[in-house]
Amino acid sequence: MTLSKRSGLYLLLLLVLALLLAWMLSSRSRVETQAETNGVKKKEVGIQQPIPSATLPSQAIRGSAAAPVDIEHQKMADELHNQENPPERDLEIVQQFLTLYGKAFKEGMPIGGNGDITAALIGVADATRPGQLFPRNHRAIRDGQLIDRWGTPFWFHPNSSSQMEIRSAGPDKQMFTQDDLILNPSPAGFGATAPANGGD
């Protein structure tokens, strides 16, 4: 092989190596750029970012993984909607869970509408609090709300930090009618309880 042929072969080999090196460097640069664009620096790849709290309730209610409910709480929840019990018992069971919440977090019962209260009981209202008191996949939860045995969401009205008026629409499924079931009725003139003198 002549000297010029060897020189040409060496030059070709050097050119291939240079192209390979350039390709490797550009690939590495693209990966680092993409990682920085996604807000993940090279040293932070192993760090898990917290899920934004705004996405937690719908994900959790749909059945995302959660720590199991305490066995005693599960037994109590299983009594809800039990056809062998009178329907008034369902309101008492809901009251027990509200009381448990108040004791567990030492701030009184959860507040808000039915969806807010349900989210608190199943442990998705506040992402900083671990666990849940009420099972997320329970038959008494529909569309993120606790429902009575006839399928109507319970109505809640706080009487104090330790007592909640709980109302079921009853068999007619119409709230604020004669067949409503009520536990802890609000003082007359408050909540849904009419004043004794008709409001005068």
Backbone hydrogen bonds, N-H to C=O, Kabsch-Sander energy under -0.5 kcal/mol:
donor,donor_aa,acceptor,acceptor_aa,energy
6,R,2,T,-2.1
7,S,3,L,-2.4
8,G,4,S,-2.1
9,L,5,K,-2.3
10,Y,6,R,-2.8
11,L,7,S,-2.5
12,L,8,G,-2.3
13,L,9,L,-2.6
14,L,10,Y,-2.8
15,L,11,L,-2.3
16,V,12,L,-2.4
17,L,13,L,-2.4
18,A,14,L,-2.4
19,L,15,L,-2.4
20,L,16,V,-2.5
21,L,17,L,-2.6
22,A,18,A,-2.4
23,W,19,L,-2.4
24,M,20,L,-2.3
25,L,21,L,-2.3
26,S,22,A,-2.3
27,S,23,W,-2.2
28,R,24,M,-2.2
29,S,25,L,-2.2
30,R,26,S,-2.2
31,V,27,S,-2.1
32,E,28,R,-2.2
33,T,29,S,-2.5
34,Q,30,R,-2.5
35,A,31,V,-2.3
36,E,32,E,-2.3
37,T,33,T,-2.3
38,N,34,Q,-1.9
39,G,36,E,-1.3
40,V,35,A,-2.8
41,K,39,G,-0.6
44,E,41,K,-1.5
45,V,42,K,-0.9
47,I,44,E,-1.8
55,T,52,P,-1.8
56,L,53,S,-1.1
59,Q,55,T,-1.3
60,A,56,L,-3.0
61,I,57,P,-2.7
62,R,58,S,-1.5
63,G,60,A,-1.9
64,S,59,Q,-1.2
74,Q,70,D,-2.5
75,K,71,I,-2.1
76,M,72,E,-2.1
77,A,73,H,-2.6
78,D,74,Q,-2.4
79,E,75,K,-0.8
79,E,76,M,-0.8
80,L,77,A,-1.3
82,N,79,E,-1.9
83,Q,81,H,-0.6
85,N,82,N,-1.9
89,R,86,P,-1.7
90,D,86,P,-0.5
90,D,87,P,-1.0
91,L,87,P,-0.8
92,E,88,E,-1.5
93,I,89,R,-2.3
94,V,90,D,-2.2
95,Q,91,L,-2.3
96,Q,92,E,-2.1
97,F,93,I,-1.9
98,L,94,V,-2.1
99,T,95,Q,-2.4
100,L,96,Q,-2.4
101,Y,97,F,-2.2
102,G,98,L,-2.1
103,K,99,T,-2.2
104,A,100,L,-2.8
105,F,101,Y,-2.3
106,K,102,G,-0.9
107,E,102,G,-0.6
108,G,102,G,-0.7
109,M,161,S,-2.1
117,I,113,G,-2.4
118,T,114,N,-2.9
119,A,115,G,-2.3
120,A,116,D,-1.9
121,L,117,I,-2.2
122,I,118,T,-2.2
123,G,120,A,-0.8
124,V,119,A,-2.7
125,A,119,A,-1.2
129,R,126,D,-1.9
133,L,121,L,-2.2
134,F,121,L,-2.3
138,H,135,P,-1.2
141,I,138,H,-1.8
142,R,140,A,-0.5
142,R,145,Q,-2.7
145,Q,142,R,-1.5
147,I,140,A,-3.0
148,D,152,T,-3.0
151,G,148,D,-2.0
154,F,146,L,-2.3
155,W,167,R,-2.5
157,H,165,E,-2.0
159,N,163,Q,-2.5
160,S,163,Q,-2.0
163,Q,160,S,-0.6
165,E,157,H,-3.6
166,I,164,M,-0.5
166,I,183,L,-2.3
167,R,155,W,-2.4
168,S,181,L,-2.7
173,K,170,G,-1.8
174,Q,169,A,-0.7
175,M,173,K,-0.5
177,T,174,Q,-0.6
180,D,177,T,-1.8
181,L,168,S,-1.9
183,L,166,I,-2.6
189,G,193,T,-2.1
190,F,187,P,-2.5
193,T,190,F,-1.7
194,A,192,A,-0.5
198,G,195,P,-1.6
200,D,197,N,-0.7
